[in-house]
Amino acid sequence: MTRALKTQWHNLAFSGLILHEILDHPLEDETPQARLKEIGMMTILYTMTLANQRLTLSNIIEVTALTRSGAKETVNLLVERGMLKETIVKNSLGRGTARQFEISEELLKKLSSFES
């Protein structure tokens, strides 16, 4: 299989997986709008990961143009779901702390089960 086709299948598998995980397992008191935002955010975070960009709130805000509270709200739901892993790191200036995220190993393992 060509590399381009394999990449397309991988992206399609990821999209299907996050749709299943978010739509089929709603959180308590979660609105349909929140689920759609989570799907969109995971797509953006996956693209950022493929581009080797750090998944910090500042970088996410820069890419999405969301407010800080808007980005935090959606990212927090993804952490609660276990789709993102959060760690506290030094900020870019090295003086304070920042929240950094990565797509969870569990989700990546599920994704790898689609590969042949």
C-alpha positions as CSV (number, residue, x, y, z in Angstrom):
1,M,0.0,0.0,0.0
2,T,1.3,3.4,-0.8
3,R,2.4,5.7,2.0
4,A,-0.3,8.3,1.0
5,L,-3.0,5.8,1.1
6,K,-1.9,4.3,4.4
7,T,-1.8,7.9,5.9
8,Q,-5.4,8.5,4.7
9,W,-6.6,5.2,6.2
10,H,-4.8,6.0,9.5
11,N,-6.5,9.4,9.6
12,L,-9.9,7.9,8.8
13,A,-9.4,5.3,11.5
14,F,-8.6,8.0,14.0
15,S,-11.7,10.0,13.1
16,G,-13.9,7.0,13.4
17,L,-12.4,6.1,16.7
18,I,-12.9,9.5,18.3
19,L,-16.4,9.7,16.9
20,H,-17.2,6.3,18.6
21,E,-15.5,7.2,21.9
22,I,-17.2,10.6,22.3
23,L,-20.7,10.0,20.8
24,D,-21.2,6.5,22.2
25,H,-20.0,7.3,25.7
26,P,-21.4,10.7,26.7
27,L,-20.4,12.1,30.0
28,E,-23.1,12.9,32.6
29,D,-24.8,16.3,31.9
30,E,-22.7,16.7,28.7
31,T,-24.4,18.7,25.9
32,P,-24.4,17.6,22.3
33,Q,-22.6,20.9,21.5
34,A,-19.8,19.9,24.0
35,R,-19.4,16.5,22.3
36,L,-19.0,18.2,18.9
37,K,-16.4,20.6,20.3
38,E,-14.5,17.6,21.7
39,I,-14.5,15.9,18.3
40,G,-13.2,19.0,16.7
41,M,-10.6,19.5,19.3
42,M,-9.3,16.0,19.1
43,T,-9.0,16.4,15.3
44,I,-6.9,19.5,15.8
45,L,-4.8,18.0,18.6
46,Y,-4.1,14.9,16.4
47,T,-3.0,17.2,13.5
48,M,-0.8,19.2,15.9
49,T,0.7,15.9,17.2
50,L,1.5,14.8,13.6
51,A,3.2,18.2,13.0
52,N,5.3,17.7,16.2
53,Q,3.7,20.7,17.9
54,R,3.6,20.7,21.7
55,L,0.0,20.4,23.0
56,T,0.0,23.3,25.5
57,L,-2.9,25.5,26.1
58,S,-1.1,28.5,24.6
59,N,-0.4,26.5,21.4
60,I,-4.0,25.2,21.3
61,I,-5.3,28.7,21.7
62,E,-3.0,30.0,18.9
63,V,-4.2,27.4,16.5
64,T,-7.9,27.4,17.4
65,A,-8.4,31.1,18.2
66,L,-10.5,30.1,21.1
67,T,-10.5,32.0,24.4
68,R,-8.4,30.5,27.2
69,S,-11.5,29.4,29.1
70,G,-13.1,27.9,25.9
71,A,-10.0,25.8,25.2
72,K,-9.7,24.8,28.8
73,E,-13.3,23.7,29.0
74,T,-13.0,21.4,26.0
75,V,-9.6,20.0,26.9
76,N,-10.7,19.3,30.5
77,L,-13.5,17.2,29.2
78,L,-11.0,15.2,27.0
79,V,-8.8,14.7,30.0
80,E,-11.8,13.5,32.0
81,R,-12.6,11.0,29.3
82,G,-9.1,9.7,29.4
83,M,-8.4,10.6,25.7
84,L,-5.7,13.1,26.7
85,K,-3.0,12.8,29.3
86,E,-2.1,16.0,31.2
87,T,1.3,16.8,32.6
88,I,2.6,20.0,34.3
89,V,5.8,21.3,32.7
90,K,7.9,24.5,32.8
91,N,6.4,27.2,30.7
92,S,8.3,28.5,27.6
93,L,10.0,31.2,29.7
94,G,11.1,28.5,32.2
95,R,9.8,30.4,35.2
96,G,6.3,29.2,35.7
97,T,4.3,26.1,34.9
98,A,2.2,25.1,31.9
99,R,-0.3,22.3,31.2
100,Q,0.9,20.0,28.4
101,F,-1.2,17.3,26.9
102,E,-0.7,14.2,24.8
103,I,-3.1,11.8,23.2
104,S,-3.5,8.9,25.7
105,E,-1.6,5.6,25.2
106,E,-4.9,3.8,25.5
107,L,-6.4,5.7,22.6
108,L,-3.3,5.1,20.5
109,K,-3.4,1.4,21.3
110,K,-7.0,1.3,20.1
111,L,-6.0,3.1,16.9
112,S,-3.1,0.7,16.3
113,S,-5.6,-2.2,16.3
114,F,-6.9,-0.9,13.0
115,E,-3.5,-1.2,11.3
116,S,-2.7,-4.2,9.3
